[in-house]
């Protein structure tokens, strides 16, 4: 199975090195097949083993590229990557080139690959990348928002409560923020983004990047939310939101209030605004999240309110 380093020439005349005894993480097209690099083509043709997230999609890509995959193909996905990694690395130790590819984009970025990278590092085996298409960087570049500092947050949480907690924790983030989101959850996600970040923060919604129907919607959070209501987007979606201003970051900095302090604030709010104590508790708890974005349980505050009134 083992092969020596091979410098093969592609149709473009570019020499591509196929490293032996190495794990190679290779980016695959995120939509446009023409984005496949000469290096990816050469690796697909010459790697001893190709570990693919979905073997059917791998062969579909190879057919579109006119490539014959000569090495052994194994399924390597979220449910088996830990179990498969050591076997693949045993082959690397004997000199094999193991190519790791996901369905689209770079392995390890919301895709399988991290397990084999960690085990290769632990075992002292070489790992390299054949970089290429990236939905995160594509969306960031097209958004028109600052790119000098940004953070990638993966997919937004699916559950409403967890999503709100996640967003609240990022309300004061100064860097540009990038998320993935699914089309069937985008309306709810935009409602929550507007609730937490406000309607005036700048953002971009990018969908079907590099494909024929690529679209980038730019505007404020409120404008993008309304566009989602008026024209629901389809396909794979990347959201890019501007970072907080200095003033927004200062306002978002959570006050470290304990249960007793929240109870006192709720009692004052109830008396001053003439609202029910339960409503006052709900308001002050919502306004004072913990540093991680989570909220103090309202029952704890209510118990503290009762205790304070008995004193």
C-alpha positions, 0 to 999 in steps of 0.5 A, a space after each residue: 500500500 505504501 507509496 513514496 513521495 510522488 511529484 506528478 504533473 497535472 494537465 495544467 503542467 503544475 507539479 503536485 507532490 503526493 506526500 507518503 506517510 502523511 494525513 492530508 486534509 483536503 478542501 472540496 468545492 462548496 458548490 462550484 466544481 470548478 473550484 477544485 484545485 489541481 492538488 485535490 485532483 492529484 490527491 484523489 487520483 494517487 492517495 492510497 486511502 481516501 477517508 470520505 464523509 460520504 462515499 457516494 458524494 466522493 464518487 460523484 465529485 470524482 465523476 464531475 472532475 473526471 478523476 479515477 480514485 485509485 486508492 481504497 475508499 473508506 467512510 469516515 464520518 461523525 459517528 465513526 471517526 474516533 474508531 476509524 482514526 487509529 486504523 488509518 494512522 496505522 497505514 500512515 505509519 507504513 508509508 501510506 498517503 491518507 486523504 481526508 475529505 468532507 462533503 464540502 469545504 475543509 475537514 474539521 470545520 463543522 465536519 469530520 477530521 478533528 479526531 484523526 488530527 489529534 491522534 496523529 499529533 499524539 502519535 507523532 505522525 505528519 498531518 498537512 492541508 490542501 486548502 481550498 474553498 471555505 464558506 466561512 471565508 467566502 461569506 466574510 469576504 462578501 459581507 462588506 463587514 470588517 475582516 481584520 478580526 472575526 470569530 466563527 461560531 459554527 451552527 447556531 443552537 437549534 433550541 430557542 432557549 439555548 440559541 438565546 443564551 448563545 446570542 446573549 453571550 456574544 452581544 458584546 463581542 467586538 469582532 465580526 461574527 460568522 454562523 451557519 444556519 439551516 433554511 428551516 430555522 432561519 426565520 426563528 434564528 433571525 427573530 432571536 438575533 434581532 431580539 438580542 442584537 437589536 434591529 440596527 446592527 449591520 449584517 449579511 445573509 449569504 446563501 448558496 455560495 459559489 453556486 448559480 443561485 448565489 445570493 448575498 443580502 446586506 443590510 441591518 438585522 431588522 432589514 435582513 429579518 424582514 427579507 427572510 419573512 418576505 422571501 424565505 432563503 433556500 439552500 446553505 446559509 451563512 450569517 455574518 454580523 457586525 461586531 459590537 461598538 465600544 458603547 454596545 460592548 460596555 452596555 452588554 457587559 453583564 452586571 454580576 448580580 446575585 439572587 438577593 440583588 435581583 430580588 431587591 431590584 424586582 421588588 423596586 421595579 414592581 413598586 415603582 412601575 406598578 407591575 406584578 412581582 412575577 413580571 418584575 422578576 421576569 424583566 430583571 432576570 432577562 436584563 441581567 444574564 450571567 457572563 455565559 449568557 445563561 439566566 438565573 432561575 426565576 423561582 430562585 429570585 421569587 423565593 428570595 423576594 418572599 424571604 425579603 418580604 418576611 424580614 
